[in-house]
Amino acid sequence: MVAKILGLRSPNDLRRGLSDMEHQKVEKRIKYLRISDNHRPENKQKFMIEKLTQNSAFDIMFDIDNSNKIDVKTYFQNIHNIRLLYPFLPCVVVRKNNYLPIEVCDVIPEQRYMQKLDCNLTNKMTKFARQNPTIRANRIQTGLNILNYQDNRYLKQFGMEVSNDMTVVNARILPTPTIQYHQSSRKSHVRPNGGSWNLRDKKVINGAILSSWSVLAFLSYKDLPDQAIKLFMRELITTCQDTGMNISERDPPISHANPIGNIEESLKKAWLKARDKAWGVKPQLILCILPNAGSNLYAEIKRVSDTVIGVATQCVQSTHTKKPVKQYCVNICLKMNVKLGGENSFLIPEHIQFLADEPTILMGADVYHSLGYDFESSSYAALCGSVNVKASRYAASIRVQGRTEIIPDLANMVKESLKTFYQTCGLKPKKIIFYRDGVSKYQYIYVLESELTAIKEACQSLEADYRPTITFVVIQKRHRTRFFPMERKNADISGNCLPGTVVDMDITHPFEFDF
């Protein structure tokens, strides 16, 4: 299993031991796994892995009696007559100060995987979950027939009946908003059709200037030559110029790096190359080209760029660099422009009247917790707030906190957001619309009481009589509701409901405002 985690051809490659990075990677994957030992067949015991030791079985010493110490390798050889094949690997820690060599541990099968799925498994899960609406409806109906609720004696005893027919509900479709681009665009007003629109001949509202940057390819020269990168960069830079950005450095330096090497060092070198090329100007962006399966690499790039060297990064997949497509380049340009402080577009005031009537700030908050059984790690609370009256630009703040759903420092985070809004546009918001994600149903009232109070405190800390109206909206992504349009005219090309479809009656909460 360890060999598979590290992508090694054979377990024999583990005889050398683990590097620091390999140790970290293995520990992250096997922590909290349930295992059984195999060195005592007549008395097998089950454990949960707490962590990996820093030292190997060869180096870990412990007291065998009051006066003698022994290492784990020798202990297993003398006491259990087992000669360890991998004495230079670390041991797993189970319970308090109990060490087991990795090779005497068997992973108990059919455990629920409690960590984030890798790129391959995520794609498989998404493919399984994404079904044609007609097929999904038929499968739901088939499942209902298998369950055969009509003959369920327990339901009958409670006087309950489950209909074989899906509930028919009324829905409405919100009017499609109009998006405003720069006036010099061939068509500055765009009304999306079916939730999508073409960006051809469109210019952003406010294009950023890019004068100091570099390219870092996490592929070898053989897999992606500099010439291929330059061809892609030529198309990307031309597209950025056409979209309204100002790229003053049209020949950024190119570097190559090992995707399983030291990512931090590679990014630092790319940062220095960009600075040197721009005569000492601090780099604004590093464009990273990733192998096609690079979710772990992506996460490490973002960690280093955000928390170590403090520079924006834009990641692209290598497949898109070999035959650059205009639409893909436009999408990359839009991301780059926002990261560099530009503004892409906004909704025309007629379609967001609630923003146009009075200065209104939109806020969104969520708390991220570690996955699985990791109850010791900190949680991260984040808040995003609009900084202009058109709600087209946002600023974020983040806090590290204990493993709780409530955001203890929300008052200060809201205060920061309100001050940024005022400093940017010179207006105090008269309305706050606050979207809160990640709250389970049984926590609604608790979170509402605590965090609504925090928002009010933030307002009154700025001015004693500052009392904007507050709308507190709780968002639930993990619902189990599926809608199927009854008429083809109310469905999109895939058979799903049209964008903007809203259901706010019949199946919603009986007395709370729910949609």
C-alpha positions in Angstrom: 0.0 0.0 0.0 2.8 2.4 0.9 4.5 1.7 -2.4 1.2 2.5 -4.3 0.8 5.7 -2.3 4.3 6.8 -3.5 3.9 5.5 -7.0 6.8 3.1 -6.7 7.2 0.1 -9.0 7.9 -2.4 -6.2 7.8 -2.5 -2.4 11.6 -3.3 -2.7 12.1 0.4 -3.5 11.1 1.1 0.1 14.1 -0.7 1.6 16.0 2.6 1.6 13.5 4.2 3.9 11.4 7.4 3.3 12.4 11.0 2.5 10.7 13.8 4.5 8.3 14.5 1.7 7.4 10.8 1.3 7.0 10.4 5.1 4.5 13.3 5.1 2.6 12.0 2.1 2.3 8.4 3.5 1.3 9.7 7.0 -1.4 11.8 5.5 -2.9 8.9 3.6 -2.8 6.2 6.3 -3.6 8.3 9.4 -6.8 7.0 11.2 -6.9 3.8 9.1 -8.0 0.7 11.0 -5.5 -2.1 10.9 -4.8 -5.5 12.5 -1.4 -6.9 13.4 -0.2 -10.2 11.7 2.8 -11.2 13.8 0.6 -13.1 16.3 -1.8 -15.2 14.3 -3.4 -16.7 17.3 -4.0 -13.4 19.0 -4.6 -10.7 16.3 -5.6 -7.2 17.6 -7.2 -4.3 15.8 -5.9 -0.7 16.1 -6.3 2.7 14.6 -3.2 4.4 13.2 -2.5 7.7 15.1 0.6 8.7 13.2 4.0 7.6 11.8 7.2 7.7 13.9 9.9 10.0 12.7 12.6 7.4 13.2 12.8 3.9 11.7 12.3 0.5 13.4 16.1 0.3 13.4 16.4 3.5 15.5 13.4 3.4 17.8 14.5 2.4 21.3 12.3 1.4 24.2 12.6 -0.2 27.7 12.2 -3.9 27.7 12.7 -4.2 31.5 13.9 -1.8 34.2 17.5 -1.7 33.0 17.7 -2.6 29.3 16.8 -0.8 26.1 16.1 -2.5 22.8 15.3 -1.3 19.3 12.0 -2.4 17.5 13.9 -4.4 14.8 15.8 -6.5 17.4 12.7 -6.9 19.6 10.7 -8.5 16.8 13.6 -10.7 15.9 14.2 -11.9 19.5 10.7 -12.0 20.8 8.6 -12.9 17.7 11.3 -14.6 15.6 10.5 -12.1 12.8 13.3 -10.6 10.7 12.1 -7.3 9.4 12.5 -6.9 5.7 12.1 -3.1 5.9 13.9 -2.0 9.1 14.5 1.5 7.7 10.9 2.3 7.4 9.1 4.2 10.2 6.6 2.4 12.5 3.0 3.3 13.0 1.9 4.6 16.3 -1.2 2.9 17.8 -2.6 3.8 21.1 -0.1 5.5 23.5 3.6 4.8 22.7 2.8 1.4 21.0 4.9 1.0 17.8 4.2 -1.5 15.0 6.5 -1.9 12.0 4.5 -1.2 8.8 5.1 -4.7 7.5 3.3 -6.5 10.4 0.1 -4.4 9.8 -2.8 -5.5 7.6 -5.3 -2.9 6.5 -8.9 -4.0 7.4 -10.9 -4.1 4.2 -14.0 -2.1 3.2 -13.3 0.9 5.3 -15.0 4.2 4.5 -12.5 6.5 2.8 -12.5 9.6 5.0 -10.0 11.8 3.0 -10.2 13.9 -0.1 -10.4 11.8 -3.2 -7.5 12.0 -5.7 -8.1 13.3 -9.2 -8.8 9.9 -10.7 -11.3 8.9 -8.1 -13.0 12.3 -8.2 -13.5 12.0 -11.9 -15.0 8.5 -11.4 -17.4 9.7 -8.7 -18.5 12.7 -10.8 -19.1 10.5 -13.8 -21.2 8.1 -11.7 -23.2 11.0 -10.1 -23.8 12.8 -13.4 -26.7 11.1 -15.2 -29.1 12.0 -17.9 -32.3 13.2 -16.2 -34.5 10.6 -18.0 -32.2 7.8 -16.9 -32.1 9.1 -13.3 -35.9 9.4 -13.1 -36.2 5.8 -14.4 -33.7 4.5 -11.9 -35.5 6.3 -9.0 -38.8 4.7 -10.2 -37.1 1.3 -10.4 -35.7 1.7 -6.9 -39.1 2.6 -5.6 -40.6 -0.6 -7.0 -37.8 -2.7 -5.4 -38.4 -1.1 -2.0 -42.1 -1.9 -2.4 -43.3 0.5 0.3 -47.0 -0.5 -0.3 -46.4 -3.9 1.4 -44.2 -2.5 4.2 -46.0 -3.6 7.4 -44.1 -1.1 9.6 -45.3 1.9 7.5 -48.8 0.5 7.6 -48.8 0.3 11.4 -47.9 4.0 11.5 -50.6 4.8 8.9 -48.0 6.0 6.4 -48.3 5.7 2.6 -45.6 6.4 0.0 -46.9 7.3 -3.5 -45.4 5.6 -6.5 -45.7 8.9 -8.4 -43.3 11.8 -8.2 -44.7 15.0 -6.8 -45.7 17.6 -9.4 -44.7 21.1 -8.3 -45.0 24.6 -9.9 -41.8 26.4 -10.7 -40.9 29.8 -12.1 -37.9 31.0 -14.1 -36.2 34.2 -13.1 -35.6 36.7 -15.8 -32.2 36.4 -17.5 -29.8 39.1 -16.4 -27.9 41.3 -18.9 -24.1 41.4 -18.6 -22.2 44.6 -19.3 -18.7 44.6 -20.9 -16.6 47.5 -22.0 -18.3 50.0 -24.3 -15.7 49.5 -27.0 -16.8 45.8 -27.4 -18.6 45.0 -30.6 -21.6 44.1 -28.5 -21.2 45.5 -25.0 -24.5 44.1 -23.6 -24.8 40.3 -23.5 -27.9 38.3 -22.5 -26.9 34.7 -21.8 -28.8 31.9 -23.6 -29.2 28.7 -21.5 -26.7 29.9 -18.9 -23.8 30.4 -21.3 -22.6 33.1 -23.7 -19.8 33.7 -26.2 -16.9 36.1 -25.2 -15.8 36.7 -28.8 -15.0 40.4 -29.4 -15.7 41.3 -25.8 -13.5 43.6 -23.8 -13.3 43.6 -20.0 -14.6 46.6 -18.1 -11.2 47.4 -16.5 -8.1 45.6 -17.9 -5.1 45.0 -15.6 -1.5 45.7 -16.5 0.9 42.8 -16.5 4.6 43.8 -16.5 6.4 41.2 -14.3 5.7 37.5 -14.6 7.1 34.1 -15.5 6.1 30.7 -16.8 6.8 27.5 -14.8 6.1 24.2 -16.6 5.9 21.1 -14.3 7.0 18.9 -17.3 10.3 18.0 -18.8 11.8 19.8 -21.9 11.1 16.6 -23.8 7.4 16.4 -22.8 6.8 20.1 -23.4 9.6 22.0 -25.3 10.0 25.7 -24.8 9.0 26.3 -28.4 5.6 24.8 -27.7 5.2 26.9 -24.6 6.1 30.0 -26.6 3.5 29.2 -29.2 0.8 28.9 -26.5 2.0 32.1 -24.8 1.8 34.0 -28.1 -1.9 33.0 -28.5 -2.6 33.7 -24.8 -1.0 37.1 -24.8 -2.7 38.1 -28.1 -6.0 37.0 -26.6 -5.3 39.0 -23.4 -4.6 42.1 -25.4 -7.8 41.6 -27.5 -9.8 41.2 -24.3 -8.6 44.5 -22.9 -5.6 43.6 -20.7 -2.3 45.4 -21.1 0.6 42.8 -21.3 3.8 45.0 -21.3 6.0 41.9 -20.8 5.3 39.8 -23.9 8.3 37.4 -23.4 8.2 36.1 -19.8 11.0 33.8 -18.7 10.3 30.0 -18.9 11.4 27.4 -16.3 10.8 23.7 -16.0 10.4 21.7 -12.8 9.8 18.2 -11.5 6.1 17.7 -10.4 7.2 15.5 -7.6 10.2 17.6 -6.6 10.5 20.6 -4.3 7.6 22.8 -5.4 8.5 25.6 -3.1 12.0 26.0 -4.4 10.7 25.8 -8.0 8.3 28.6 -7.5 10.9 30.7 -5.7 13.2 30.3 -8.7 10.4 31.3 -11.1 9.7 34.3 -8.9 13.3 35.4 -9.0 13.5 35.0 -12.8 10.4 37.2 -13.2 11.9 39.8 -10.9 15.3 39.8 -12.7 13.7 40.1 -16.2 11.6 43.1 -15.0 14.6 44.9 -13.5 13.7 44.4 -9.9 9.9 44.9 -10.2 8.1 42.5 -7.8 6.4 39.7 -9.9 2.6 39.9 -10.3 1.9 36.4 -11.6 3.4 32.9 -12.2 1.7 30.9 -14.9 2.0 27.2 -14.0 1.6 24.5 -16.6 0.5 21.2 -15.0 0.5 17.6 -16.1 -3.0 16.5 -16.9 -3.5 14.7 -13.5 -2.2 17.3 -11.0 -4.7 17.9 -8.2 -2.1 17.3 -5.4 0.4 19.5 -7.3 -2.2 22.2 -7.8 -2.9 22.3 -4.0 0.8 22.6 -3.2 1.3 25.4 -5.8 -1.6 27.4 -4.2 -0.3 26.8 -0.7 3.2 28.0 -1.5 2.0 31.0 -3.7 -0.5 32.2 -1.1 1.3 31.6 2.1 5.1 31.6 1.4 6.0 33.8 -1.6 2.8 35.9 -1.9 2.2 36.0 -5.6 -0.8 35.2 -7.8 -0.6 31.9 -9.8 -2.6 30.8 -12.8 -2.6 27.1 -13.5 -3.3 25.6 -17.0 -3.3 22.0 -18.1 -0.6 20.9 -20.5 -3.1 19.5 -23.0 -4.4 22.9 -23.7 -1.0 24.4 -24.4 -0.2 22.0 -27.3 -3.2 23.2 -29.4 -4.4 26.5 -27.9 -8.1 27.2 -28.4 -9.2 30.8 -28.4 -12.2 30.2 -26.0 -9.9 28.5 -23.5 -7.4 31.4 -23.7 -10.2 33.9 -23.1 -11.3 32.0 -20.0 -7.7 32.1 -18.7 -7.5 35.8 -19.4 -10.6 36.5 -17.4 -9.1 34.7 -14.4 -5.8 36.5 -14.7 -7.4 39.9 -15.0 -9.3 39.5 -11.8 -6.3 38.1 -9.9 -4.3 41.2 -11.1 -7.0 43.6 -9.8 -9.0 44.1 -13.0 -12.7 44.0 -13.5 -14.3 41.8 -16.1 -18.0 42.7 -16.2 -21.0 43.6 -14.2 -24.8 43.1 -14.3 -26.8 46.1 -15.6 -28.6 48.0 -12.7 -32.1 47.2 -14.1 -31.6 43.5 -13.3 -30.2 44.0 -9.8 -32.6 46.8 -8.6 -32.1 45.8 -5.0 -28.4 46.8 -5.4 -29.1 49.9 -7.5 -31.7 51.5 -5.2 -29.4 51.7 -2.1 -25.7 50.9 -1.4 -25.8 47.2 -0.7 -22.9 44.9 0.3 -23.0 41.1 -0.4 -21.2 38.8 1.9 -20.5 35.1 1.9 -19.1 33.0 4.7 -18.1 29.4 5.3 -16.0 27.3 7.6 -13.7 24.5 6.4 -13.0 21.5 8.7 -10.4 18.8 8.3 -11.8 15.6 6.8 -12.4 12.3 8.6 -11.2 11.6 12.1 -8.7 14.5 12.3 -10.3 16.3 15.2 -7.1 18.0 16.3 -6.4 20.2 13.3 -7.7 23.8 13.1 -10.6 24.9 11.1 -10.6 27.8 8.7 -13.3 30.5 8.5 -13.5 32.7 5.4 -15.6 35.7 4.5 -15.9 37.4 1.1 -17.5 40.8 0.7 -18.3 43.0 -2.3 -16.3 46.2 -2.5 -18.3 48.2 -5.0 -21.9 49.2 -5.6 -22.2 46.9 -8.6 -21.1 43.9 -6.6 -18.6 43.0 -9.3 -15.4 43.0 -7.1 -14.7 41.2 -3.8 -12.2 41.1 -1.0 -11.7 38.2 1.4 -10.6 37.7 5.0 -9.7 34.4 6.7 -9.3 33.2 10.3 -7.9 30.1 11.9 -10.1 28.8 14.7 -11.0 25.7 16.7 -13.1 22.9 15.2 -16.5 24.7 15.5 -19.1 25.7 13.0 -19.6 29.1 14.6 -17.2 31.9 13.5 -15.9 33.4 16.8 -14.3 36.5 15.1 -17.1 37.2 12.6 -17.7 40.6 14.0 -14.2 41.8 13.2 -14.3 40.1 9.7 -17.6 41.9 8.9 -16.1 45.1 10.2 -13.1 44.7 7.9 -15.4 44.1 4.9 -17.6 47.1 5.7 -14.5 49.4 6.0 -13.1 48.1 2.6 -16.5 48.8 0.9 -16.5 52.4 2.3 -12.9 53.0 1.4 -13.4 51.8 -2.1 -16.6 53.7 -3.0 -17.1 56.3 -0.3 -20.5 54.9 0.8 -21.8 53.1 3.8 -23.9 50.1 2.9 -27.6 50.5 3.8 -28.3 46.9 3.2 -26.3 43.7 4.0 -27.1 40.4 2.3 -25.2 37.7 4.1 -24.9 34.2 2.6 -23.8 31.5 5.1 -22.7 28.1 3.8 -21.9 24.8 5.7 -24.6 25.0 8.4 -26.5 21.7 9.1 -30.2 22.0 9.8 -30.0 21.4 13.6 -27.5 24.3 13.8 -29.7 26.9 12.0 -31.0 28.7 15.1 -27.7 28.6 17.0 -25.7 30.0 14.1 -28.4 32.6 13.3 -28.5 33.9 16.8 -24.7 34.0 17.2 -23.7 35.4 13.9 -26.6 37.8 13.3 -25.6 39.3 16.7 -22.0 39.5 15.5 -23.0 41.3 12.3 -25.0 43.9 14.3 -22.0 44.3 16.7 -19.7 45.0 13.7 -22.0 47.7 12.4 -22.4 49.4 15.8 -18.7 49.3 16.5 -18.2 51.5 13.4 -21.0 53.9 14.4 -23.3 53.6 17.4 -26.4 54.4 15.3 -25.3 52.5 12.2 -28.1 49.9 11.6 -28.3 48.7 8.0 -31.0 46.1 7.2 -29.6 42.6 7.3 -30.8 39.6 5.2 -29.3 36.3 6.5 -29.5 33.4 4.0 -28.4 29.9 4.9 -27.2 27.8 1.9 -27.5 24.0 1.7 -25.6 22.3 -1.1 -26.0 18.7 0.1 -29.7 18.3 -0.5 -31.3 15.3 -2.1 -33.9 17.0 -4.2 -34.0 16.3 -8.0 -36.2 18.2 -10.5 -37.4 16.8 -13.8 -39.0 19.2 -16.4 -42.4 17.8 -17.6 -42.3 19.6 -20.9 -39.4 19.8 -23.4 -39.7 23.5 -23.7 -38.8 24.0 -20.1 -35.7 21.9 -20.3 -32.1 22.6 -21.5 -30.2 20.6 -24.1 -29.3 17.9 -21.6 -32.9 17.6 -20.3 -32.4 19.4 -17.0 -34.3 22.4 -15.7 -33.4 25.7 -17.3 -31.0 28.0 -15.5 -32.9 30.3 -13.2 -35.6 27.8 -12.3 -36.9 28.4 -8.8 -39.3 26.2 -6.7 -40.6 27.9 -3.6 -43.8 26.1 -2.8 -45.3 22.6 -2.2 -42.0 20.8 -1.2 -40.3 23.6 0.8 -40.3 24.1 4.6 -43.8 24.5 6.0 -43.2 27.8 7.8 -39.6 29.0 7.2 -38.7 31.1 4.2 -37.2 28.3 2.0 -36.6 28.0 -1.7 
